[in-house]
Amino acid sequence: MLALFNSMLGEQHSQLTASRERLINGLNKLHETNSAVDVMQQELTALQPTLQQKTASAEQLLAQVGETPPVQTLN
């Protein structure tokens, strides 16, 4: 009877240890992801002026293209 209890206790301990390891690994992944998101957010903030400039240039180019007369083709 004691051997059965000891066996069950060892199995429970193993399951809890595995669950604890999965939880710790998940938390580590969340911390890594959070750090990566922070870095990407900083990069996006740094690139924001360039993005705005490129958007303005693209809009200006589209306006110019819309103003030019169509090219006639030879039939």
N, C-alpha and C positions, 0 to 999 in steps of 0.2 A: 504494500500500500504506500509506504514511504517512497519507494522507487518510482511509482507512478506519479506521485505528487512532485517529486524532484524533477522527473522528466517533463511534466507539464509546465512547471515553473521555468525550466530552462528554455522550453519552446516559447513561452510568453516573453521571456527576457530577450530572446533572439528577435522576435517580431517587433518588440518595442525598440530595440536597437536599430533595426532596419528602418522602421518608421521615423525614428529620430534622425538618422542619416539622410533619408529622403527630404525631410523638412529642412535640415541644415543646408543641403545642396540646393533646394528650391530658394531658400533665403539668399544664398550666395549668388545665385543666378539673378534674382531680383535686384540685388545691390549692383551687380555688374551692369545690368540693363539700365538701371537708373543712372549710373555714371556715364554710360554711353549716350543716353538721351540728353544729359546735361551738356556733354561735349558737343553733340549735334546742335543743340539749341544755341550754344555760344557761336558755333560756326554759322548758323543761319542768321543770327543777329549781326554778325560781322559782315555777311554777304548781302544784307538787306539793301544798303545803298547801291551796290552794283546791280542788284536785281531791278531796283527801281529805274536806274539809268538805262539798262538794257530794254526794259519795258517801254520807256519813253522813246528810245531810238526805234524800236520795232513799230510803235504806233505812228511815229513820224514817217517811217519808210512806207508803211501801209497807206498813209494819207497821200504820199507822193505817187505811189503806184496807182492809186485811184484817180489822181488828177491827170496822168499822162494819157494822151489819146491812144487808142488801140493801133497796133501795127497792121498795115494792110498787107495781105498776102497776094501773091500772083497766082492766078488760076490757069 
